[in-house]
């Protein structure tokens, strides 16, 4: 996966520090492994927790990279997803990148409005006629709402994957777009890129120095 002009130095520094701490932790425990009474299980549990934190920072770093290359409103998108998640309002947002989506999606209702959290939250408010499809964002503009995306035909693991997630995977299989999804059932957030789904959880307002934490299941 490629990014353009990605330079979030504080986040890079956090990743480097996290990796260094993990390496030091493993090396310290490796030195003690020869002791007869030493139990490695506690070390592995702590290492697993540290790795989860590093994955959280990496998810935040790359998601911001992918979005910031094509829209200045990536922080507004993060805020919107957080609010929609808390209210368990299902949402599907696709951000067009280098490849045009004109021939891939079934066009919905034209909007041509600047991206704002309030607009996105209003579109996906239950009962709004536009909430059932996908919002298309190009640059800093909501081009249209209630768009229909192609669904992936692949079998997605053993877990049941809803229509929004299958649409997010489908459009990213056929283009370089990035799709953001909020599950109506759980409130959980995912983003899809290159036909792969990355679950995340935005527990607080996201800034460039805050991690977006990964979760295990959609």
C-alpha positions as CSV (number, residue, x, y, z in Angstrom):
1,X,0.0,0.0,0.0
2,X,1.5,3.3,-1.1
3,X,1.1,6.8,0.5
4,X,2.0,10.2,-0.9
5,X,3.9,13.0,1.0
6,X,3.2,11.3,4.3
7,X,5.1,13.0,7.1
8,X,3.5,12.7,10.6
9,X,6.8,12.9,12.5
10,X,5.4,12.6,16.0
11,X,3.5,9.4,15.1
12,X,6.7,8.0,13.5
13,X,8.6,8.8,16.7
14,X,5.9,7.0,18.8
15,X,6.2,4.0,16.6
16,X,9.9,3.9,16.9
17,X,9.8,4.3,20.7
18,X,7.2,1.6,21.0
19,X,9.2,-0.9,18.9
20,X,12.4,-0.1,21.0
21,X,10.5,-0.8,24.2
22,X,9.2,-4.1,22.9
23,X,12.7,-5.2,21.7
24,X,14.2,-4.2,25.1
25,X,11.5,-6.1,26.9
26,X,12.1,-9.3,24.9
27,X,15.8,-9.0,25.2
28,X,15.6,-8.6,28.9
29,X,13.4,-11.7,29.3
30,X,15.6,-13.7,26.9
31,X,18.6,-13.0,29.2
32,X,16.6,-14.4,32.1
33,X,15.3,-17.5,30.3
34,X,18.1,-19.7,31.5
35,X,16.9,-19.4,35.1
36,X,15.2,-22.6,36.3
37,X,12.4,-20.8,38.0
38,X,11.7,-18.2,35.3
39,X,8.3,-18.4,33.6
40,X,8.2,-16.9,30.1
41,X,4.4,-16.7,30.0
42,X,4.2,-13.3,31.8
43,X,6.8,-11.9,29.4
44,X,4.8,-13.1,26.4
45,X,1.5,-11.6,27.7
46,X,3.1,-8.2,28.3
47,X,4.8,-8.4,24.8
48,X,1.4,-9.1,23.2
49,X,-0.1,-6.0,24.9
50,X,2.8,-3.9,23.8
51,X,2.5,-5.1,20.3
52,X,-1.3,-4.3,20.3
53,X,-0.4,-0.7,21.3
54,X,2.1,-0.5,18.4
55,X,-0.5,-1.8,16.0
56,X,-2.8,0.9,17.3
57,X,-0.3,3.6,16.5
58,X,0.5,2.1,13.1
59,X,-3.2,2.0,12.2
60,X,-3.6,5.7,13.1
61,X,-0.4,6.6,11.2
62,X,-1.3,4.8,8.0
63,X,-5.0,5.8,8.0
64,X,-4.1,9.5,8.3
65,X,-1.5,9.0,5.6
66,X,-3.9,7.4,3.1
67,X,-6.5,10.1,3.8
68,X,-4.3,13.2,4.0
69,X,-2.8,12.5,0.6
70,X,-6.2,13.1,-1.0
71,X,-8.3,15.2,1.4
72,X,-7.6,18.0,3.9
73,X,-10.7,16.9,5.8
74,X,-9.3,13.7,7.3
75,X,-9.6,15.0,10.9
76,X,-13.2,15.9,10.2
77,X,-13.8,12.4,8.9
78,X,-12.2,10.9,12.1
79,X,-14.5,13.0,14.3
80,X,-17.6,12.1,12.2
81,X,-16.8,8.4,12.5
82,X,-16.3,8.7,16.2
83,X,-19.7,10.4,16.7
84,X,-21.5,7.9,14.4
85,X,-19.8,5.0,16.3
86,X,-21.0,6.3,19.7
87,X,-24.6,6.6,18.5
88,X,-24.4,3.3,16.5
89,X,-25.5,5.0,13.4
90,X,-24.4,2.8,10.4
91,X,-22.3,4.6,7.9
92,X,-20.4,4.0,4.7
93,X,-18.0,6.7,3.3
94,X,-15.8,6.2,0.3
95,X,-12.9,8.6,-0.4
96,X,-11.9,8.7,-4.1
97,X,-8.2,8.8,-4.6
98,X,-6.3,8.5,-7.9
99,X,-8.9,6.3,-9.8
100,X,-12.2,7.7,-10.7
101,X,-15.2,5.9,-9.3
102,X,-17.6,7.2,-12.0
103,X,-17.9,3.8,-13.8
104,X,-17.7,1.7,-10.6
105,X,-20.6,3.0,-8.5
106,X,-24.3,3.6,-9.1
107,X,-24.6,7.3,-8.6
108,X,-26.9,8.6,-5.8
109,X,-28.1,12.1,-4.9
110,X,-25.7,14.9,-5.9
111,X,-24.5,17.1,-2.9
112,X,-21.4,19.1,-3.9
113,X,-21.0,20.3,-0.3
114,X,-17.9,20.8,1.8
115,X,-17.1,17.9,4.2
116,X,-18.1,18.7,7.8
117,X,-18.9,16.3,10.7
118,X,-22.4,17.8,11.0
119,X,-23.2,17.1,7.4
120,X,-22.0,13.5,7.5
121,X,-23.8,12.8,10.8
122,X,-27.0,14.3,9.3
123,X,-26.8,12.1,6.2
124,X,-26.4,9.0,8.2
125,X,-29.0,9.8,10.8
126,X,-31.5,6.9,10.9
127,X,-34.6,7.8,8.9
128,X,-32.8,10.2,6.5
129,X,-33.6,9.0,3.0
130,X,-29.9,9.3,2.1
131,X,-28.5,7.2,5.0
132,X,-28.8,3.8,3.3
133,X,-26.1,4.2,0.7
134,X,-22.5,5.4,0.5
135,X,-21.2,9.0,0.7
136,X,-18.7,9.8,-2.0
137,X,-15.9,12.2,-1.1
138,X,-13.6,13.7,-3.7
139,X,-11.0,16.1,-2.3
140,X,-12.7,18.2,0.4
141,X,-16.2,17.8,-1.1
142,X,-19.1,15.5,-0.5
143,X,-19.9,14.8,-4.1
144,X,-23.0,12.7,-3.6
145,X,-24.9,10.5,-1.1
146,X,-26.9,7.3,-1.3
147,X,-24.5,5.8,-3.8
148,X,-24.6,2.1,-4.5
149,X,-21.2,0.3,-4.4
150,X,-20.3,-3.0,-5.9
151,X,-20.2,-5.9,-3.3
152,X,-17.3,-8.2,-2.9
153,X,-17.9,-11.7,-4.1
154,X,-15.2,-13.2,-1.8
155,X,-15.9,-15.2,1.2
156,X,-14.8,-13.2,4.2
157,X,-13.5,-15.5,6.9
158,X,-15.9,-17.3,9.3
159,X,-17.6,-14.1,10.6
160,X,-20.8,-12.7,9.1
161,X,-20.0,-9.6,7.2
162,X,-22.7,-7.0,6.6
163,X,-23.7,-5.3,3.3
164,X,-21.8,-2.1,4.2
165,X,-18.6,-4.0,4.8
166,X,-19.0,-6.1,1.7
167,X,-19.6,-2.8,-0.3
168,X,-16.4,-1.3,1.3
169,X,-14.4,-4.3,0.2
170,X,-16.0,-4.4,-3.2
171,X,-15.2,-0.8,-4.2
172,X,-11.6,-1.1,-2.9
173,X,-11.1,-4.3,-4.8
174,X,-11.9,-2.4,-8.0
175,X,-10.2,0.9,-7.3
176,X,-7.6,2.6,-5.0
177,X,-10.4,4.2,-3.0
178,X,-10.5,4.1,0.8
179,X,-13.8,3.2,2.4
180,X,-14.8,3.9,6.0
181,X,-17.5,1.9,7.7
182,X,-19.5,2.1,10.9
183,X,-21.4,-1.0,12.0
184,X,-25.0,-0.2,12.9
185,X,-25.1,-3.3,15.1
186,X,-21.9,-2.8,17.1
187,X,-20.8,0.8,16.4
188,X,-17.4,-0.6,15.5
189,X,-15.4,1.2,12.8
190,X,-13.4,-0.3,10.0
191,X,-11.6,1.0,6.9
192,X,-11.1,-0.9,3.7
193,X,-8.2,-0.5,1.3
194,X,-7.1,-2.7,-1.6
195,X,-9.8,-5.2,-0.8
196,X,-8.7,-5.7,2.8
197,X,-10.6,-4.7,6.0
198,X,-8.9,-3.1,8.9
199,X,-11.0,-2.8,12.1
200,X,-10.3,0.2,14.3
201,X,-11.8,1.8,17.4
202,X,-11.8,5.6,17.8
203,X,-12.4,6.1,21.5
204,X,-11.5,9.8,21.7
205,X,-11.1,12.7,19.3
206,X,-8.3,11.7,17.0
207,X,-5.4,14.0,16.6
208,X,-2.1,13.4,14.8
209,X,-0.5,12.2,18.1
210,X,-3.4,10.0,19.3
211,X,-3.5,6.3,18.5
212,X,-6.4,4.7,16.8
213,X,-6.7,1.3,18.5
214,X,-7.2,-1.9,16.6
215,X,-9.9,-4.3,17.7
216,X,-9.9,-8.0,17.0
217,X,-13.3,-8.6,15.4
218,X,-15.7,-6.7,13.2
